[in-house]
Amino acid sequence: MTTEQPALSLGIDGFRYADLHDPIRLRALHDTFCARVATASPELWSAWEAYQADPDAPRPATERSDLIVRMAPHLSRFLIELFRVEE
């Protein structure tokens, strides 16, 4: 006898824990994150897209570090919401 467990939802609408093991759904989750950052901070997102397009391009280490540090709060907020760990 097997009992079916209910799908555990994440804190982002439309996503479930099982999606974390599905490459297509992970892409959708990534796209959701990207859209949120682009909306919240268009200048940061523009710089991030340039970095993603050519991460090995010559740029000062301080510029790369600054970009990562500026992106960190967006990722932190997204993960806090995703896993419902606000407290």
C-alpha positions in Angstrom: 0.0 0.0 0.0 1.4 3.4 -1.0 0.1 6.7 0.1 0.6 9.6 -2.2 2.2 12.6 -0.5 0.9 16.0 -1.5 3.2 18.1 -3.6 5.1 20.4 -1.4 5.0 24.0 -2.8 7.7 26.5 -2.6 7.3 30.1 -1.6 7.3 31.2 -5.2 3.9 30.8 -6.8 3.7 27.9 -9.3 6.7 26.0 -8.1 7.0 22.8 -6.1 9.9 21.0 -4.4 10.0 18.4 -7.2 10.7 21.2 -9.6 14.2 21.6 -8.0 15.1 18.2 -9.7 13.7 19.1 -13.1 16.0 21.0 -15.5 13.1 22.6 -17.3 11.4 23.8 -14.1 14.8 25.0 -12.8 15.1 27.1 -15.9 11.7 28.6 -15.3 12.7 29.3 -11.7 15.9 31.0 -12.9 13.9 33.0 -15.4 11.6 34.2 -12.6 14.6 35.3 -10.5 16.1 37.1 -13.5 12.9 38.9 -14.3 12.6 40.0 -10.7 16.1 41.4 -10.6 15.7 43.1 -14.0 12.5 44.8 -12.7 14.0 45.8 -9.3 17.3 47.0 -10.6 17.6 47.5 -14.4 21.1 49.0 -14.2 22.4 46.0 -12.2 20.7 43.6 -14.4 22.2 45.1 -17.5 25.7 44.9 -16.0 25.0 41.3 -14.9 23.9 40.3 -18.4 27.1 41.7 -19.8 29.1 39.7 -17.2 27.1 36.5 -18.0 27.7 37.0 -21.8 31.5 37.1 -21.3 32.6 36.3 -17.8 36.2 36.0 -18.9 36.3 39.5 -20.4 39.0 41.7 -19.0 37.6 43.7 -16.2 39.0 44.9 -12.9 38.6 42.5 -10.0 36.9 45.3 -8.0 34.3 45.6 -10.7 33.6 41.9 -10.7 33.4 41.8 -6.9 31.2 44.8 -6.8 28.8 43.2 -9.3 28.6 40.0 -7.2 28.1 41.9 -4.0 25.3 44.0 -5.5 23.6 40.8 -6.8 23.8 39.0 -3.5 20.9 40.7 -1.7 18.6 39.9 -4.6 19.6 36.2 -4.5 19.2 36.2 -0.7 15.7 37.6 -0.8 14.7 35.2 -3.6 16.0 32.2 -1.6 14.3 33.4 1.6 11.0 33.6 -0.2 11.5 30.4 -2.1 12.2 28.3 1.0 10.0 30.3 3.3 12.7 31.0 5.8 11.7 34.6 6.6 12.0 34.1 10.4 
